[in-house]
Amino acid sequence: MSKVIKLILILVIYWYVMMAVHELGHVAGSWVTGGQVDRVVFGLLKLSRTDLICNPHPLIVAWSGFAGGVVFPGIIYLLWRVFKIPGLNFIFGLFCFCLIVNGVYMAADAFYKSADGKSIIQHGGNMWQLLVVGIFLTAFGLWLVDNLQRKVEVKKPAAKQDKSHCS
């Protein structure tokens, strides 16, 4: 399998897992605050969403999507690392992807106010909160990716030197 196809496959897997944990955050936030979930919409070619029947604390439920979207992958990564489960780099990549995508989504939604950002602002949150948290999550995810890249570069075996010219 070519590297490009592998990369596309990994990104598709990351995308769907990221949407699942983001929606799981909304579901958990709803459950904790006494809300009631009607359904979670999760389609092949559409963005996911969580529809609620009852939402007594919409601000908490809106923020919990972002929180779940980064906390759950972080917990998965830590468990993988602690128990030395194979595939740690894949899980680390997932964690970084979730940080970056949730961060970009949060910062962009501060301006577009189309989904969670709209709900956050309608129920007492501020645009600057979305921007600050979004920029922080994105920067942290990118920093982790850069840090991993440096570690991988350091671990590359040194090229063998040609010693045939030595006597």
CORSULRA-V18783 format. One record per residue. RES is the residue in three letters. SS is DSSP state (alpha for helix, beta for strand, coil for the rest). PSI is psi in whole degrees, -180 to 180 (* if undefined). BURIAL is + if it has 9 or more other ideal C-beta (glycine too) atoms within 8 Angstrom, else -. Layout:
res: [RES & RES]
ss: [SS & SS]
psi: [PSI & PSI]
burial: [BURIAL & BURIAL]
This chain:
res: [MET & SER & LYS & VAL & ILE & LYS & LEU & ILE & LEU & ILE & LEU & VAL & ILE & TYR & TRP & TYR & VAL & MET & MET & ALA & VAL & HIS & GLU & LEU & GLY & HIS & VAL & ALA & GLY & SER & TRP & VAL & THR & GLY & GLY & GLN & VAL & ASP & ARG & VAL & VAL & PHE & GLY & LEU & LEU & LYS & LEU & SER & ARG & THR & ASP & LEU & ILE & CYS & ASN & PRO & HIS & PRO & LEU & ILE & VAL & ALA & TRP & SER & GLY & PHE & ALA & GLY & GLY & VAL & VAL & PHE & PRO & GLY & ILE & ILE & TYR & LEU & LEU & TRP & ARG & VAL & PHE & LYS & ILE & PRO & GLY & LEU & ASN & PHE & ILE & PHE & GLY & LEU & PHE & CYS & PHE & CYS & LEU & ILE & VAL & ASN & GLY & VAL & TYR & MET & ALA & ALA & ASP & ALA & PHE & TYR & LYS & SER & ALA & ASP & GLY & LYS & SER & ILE & ILE & GLN & HIS & GLY & GLY & ASN & MET & TRP & GLN & LEU & LEU & VAL & VAL & GLY & ILE & PHE & LEU & THR & ALA & PHE & GLY & LEU & TRP & LEU & VAL & ASP & ASN & LEU & GLN & ARG & LYS & VAL & GLU & VAL & LYS & LYS & PRO & ALA & ALA & LYS & GLN & ASP & LYS & SER & HIS & CYS & SER]
ss: [coil & coil & alpha & alpha & alpha & alpha & alpha & alpha & alpha & alpha & alpha & alpha & alpha & alpha & alpha & alpha & alpha & alpha & alpha & alpha & alpha & alpha & alpha & alpha & alpha & alpha & alpha & alpha & alpha & alpha & alpha & alpha & coil & coil & coil & beta & beta & beta & beta & beta & beta & coil & coil & coil & coil & coil & coil & coil & beta & beta & beta & beta & beta & beta & coil & coil & coil & alpha & alpha & alpha & alpha & alpha & alpha & alpha & alpha & alpha & alpha & alpha & alpha & alpha & alpha & alpha & alpha & alpha & alpha & alpha & alpha & alpha & alpha & alpha & alpha & alpha & coil & coil & coil & coil & coil & alpha & alpha & alpha & alpha & alpha & alpha & alpha & alpha & alpha & alpha & alpha & alpha & alpha & alpha & alpha & alpha & alpha & alpha & alpha & alpha & alpha & alpha & alpha & alpha & alpha & coil & coil & coil & alpha & alpha & alpha & alpha & alpha & alpha & alpha & coil & coil & coil & coil & alpha & alpha & alpha & alpha & alpha & alpha & alpha & alpha & alpha & alpha & alpha & alpha & alpha & alpha & alpha & alpha & alpha & alpha & alpha & alpha & alpha & alpha & alpha & alpha & alpha & alpha & alpha & alpha & alpha & coil & coil & coil & coil & coil & coil & coil & coil & coil & coil & coil & coil]
psi: [135 & 159 & -36 & -44 & -41 & -45 & -45 & -44 & -44 & -44 & -37 & -45 & -48 & -43 & -48 & -36 & -41 & -44 & -39 & -45 & -30 & -47 & -35 & -36 & -45 & -43 & -46 & -43 & -40 & -46 & -45 & -34 & 8 & 15 & 175 & 124 & 131 & -52 & 159 & 122 & 125 & 93 & 165 & -46 & 31 & 161 & 146 & 161 & 159 & 122 & 132 & 144 & -43 & 130 & 84 & -18 & 73 & -31 & -44 & -43 & -39 & -47 & -30 & -22 & -47 & -43 & -49 & -34 & -19 & -31 & -46 & -47 & -33 & -41 & -42 & -45 & -46 & -41 & -43 & -42 & -46 & -43 & 6 & 47 & 136 & 150 & 21 & -41 & -37 & -45 & -38 & -42 & -39 & -45 & -47 & -43 & -45 & -40 & -49 & -49 & -44 & -37 & -47 & -43 & -44 & -47 & -42 & -38 & -14 & -32 & -42 & -31 & 52 & -23 & -109 & -38 & -40 & -46 & -41 & -46 & -39 & -29 & 25 & -7 & 169 & 153 & -42 & -31 & -45 & -43 & -49 & -49 & -42 & -45 & -41 & -48 & -44 & -48 & -41 & -44 & -44 & -38 & -42 & -42 & -45 & -40 & -42 & -43 & -42 & -39 & -40 & -41 & -38 & -36 & -10 & 135 & 143 & 145 & 142 & 135 & 143 & 114 & 15 & -21 & -10 & 147 & *]
burial: [- & - & - & - & - & + & - & - & - & + & + & - & + & + & + & - & + & + & + & + & + & + & + & + & + & + & + & + & + & + & - & - & + & - & + & - & + & - & - & + & + & - & - & - & - & - & - & + & - & + & + & + & - & - & + & - & + & + & + & + & + & + & + & + & + & + & + & + & + & + & + & + & + & + & - & + & + & - & + & + & - & - & - & - & - & - & - & + & - & - & + & + & + & + & + & + & + & + & + & + & + & + & + & + & + & + & + & + & + & + & - & - & - & - & - & + & + & + & + & + & + & - & + & - & + & - & - & - & + & + & + & - & + & + & + & + & + & + & + & + & + & + & - & + & + & - & - & + & - & - & - & - & - & - & - & - & - & - & - & - & - & - & - & - & - & - & -]
